[in-house]
Amino acid sequence: MALLKEIETLTRLHRNGTLSDAEYTAAKRAILNEVPDAQTEDPAVTAMIHTMTALAACLLPPIILGLAVFALGIPAMLSLTLAVTVLAAIVIAQYHRRDGH
């Protein structure tokens, strides 16, 4: 929030004529250069996010399908078998997509 207040102050000073266009631009650039770039994120964090996304993409459909089938009154073992089959199909598809098959 401190950066936002600094930029608001600069904008106010620029609008009332205290800062010229060049001074305003230079001051704003200096403030924004203090902000860490979002692209310099830790590679381990990025890898973990990709892993969690892939895991969610693999696990959610079979879980939802298994629960829906179970809610319809189909026996639990059949629901579980269907969910595991769908999970296996998704994992195999992800593997083939990753390896370019």
C-alpha positions in Angstrom: 0.0 0.0 0.0 3.0 2.3 0.6 3.8 2.2 -3.1 0.2 3.1 -4.0 0.3 6.1 -1.7 3.6 7.2 -3.2 2.2 7.0 -6.7 -1.0 8.8 -5.7 1.1 11.6 -4.1 3.2 11.9 -7.3 0.0 12.0 -9.4 -1.4 14.8 -7.2 1.8 16.8 -7.4 1.9 16.3 -11.2 -1.7 17.4 -11.6 -1.3 20.6 -9.5 1.9 21.5 -11.5 4.5 20.9 -8.8 6.1 18.2 -10.9 6.8 18.5 -14.6 6.1 15.6 -17.0 9.7 14.5 -17.0 10.0 14.7 -13.2 6.7 12.8 -12.8 7.8 10.1 -15.2 11.3 9.7 -13.6 9.9 9.6 -10.1 7.2 7.0 -11.1 9.8 4.9 -12.8 12.0 5.0 -9.7 9.1 3.8 -7.5 8.1 1.1 -9.9 11.7 -0.2 -10.2 11.5 -1.0 -6.5 8.7 -3.5 -7.1 10.0 -7.0 -7.7 9.2 -8.4 -11.1 6.6 -11.1 -11.0 8.6 -13.1 -13.6 11.5 -13.6 -11.3 9.5 -16.1 -9.3 11.3 -19.1 -7.6 11.5 -22.0 -10.1 10.6 -24.4 -7.3 7.4 -22.6 -6.6 6.5 -22.5 -10.3 7.2 -26.3 -10.6 5.0 -26.9 -7.6 2.2 -24.9 -9.0 2.4 -26.8 -12.3 2.4 -30.1 -10.4 -0.6 -29.2 -8.3 -2.5 -28.0 -11.3 -1.8 -31.3 -13.1 -2.7 -33.3 -10.0 -6.0 -31.4 -9.7 -6.7 -31.9 -13.4 -6.1 -35.6 -13.0 -8.0 -36.2 -9.7 -11.0 -33.9 -9.8 -12.9 -35.5 -12.8 -12.7 -39.1 -11.4 -13.7 -37.9 -7.9 -16.6 -35.9 -9.2 -17.7 -38.7 -11.5 -17.4 -41.3 -8.7 -19.4 -39.2 -6.3 -22.1 -38.6 -8.9 -22.4 -42.2 -9.7 -22.5 -43.2 -6.0 -25.1 -40.5 -5.4 -27.2 -42.2 -8.1 -27.3 -45.3 -6.1 -24.7 -47.4 -7.9 -22.7 -49.5 -5.4 -19.5 -48.0 -4.0 -17.1 -50.6 -5.5 -18.5 -49.9 -9.0 -18.2 -46.1 -8.4 -14.6 -46.5 -7.2 -13.7 -48.8 -10.2 -15.1 -46.2 -12.6 -13.3 -43.4 -10.9 -9.9 -45.3 -11.0 -10.5 -46.1 -14.7 -11.1 -42.5 -15.5 -8.1 -41.4 -13.5 -5.9 -44.0 -15.4 -7.2 -42.7 -18.7 -6.4 -39.1 -17.8 -2.9 -39.9 -16.5 -2.2 -41.9 -19.7 -3.5 -39.0 -21.9 -1.3 -36.5 -19.9 1.7 -38.8 -20.4 1.2 -39.1 -24.1 0.6 -35.3 -24.5 3.8 -34.6 -22.5 5.9 -37.0 -24.6 4.3 -36.0 -27.9 2.8 -39.4 -28.8 
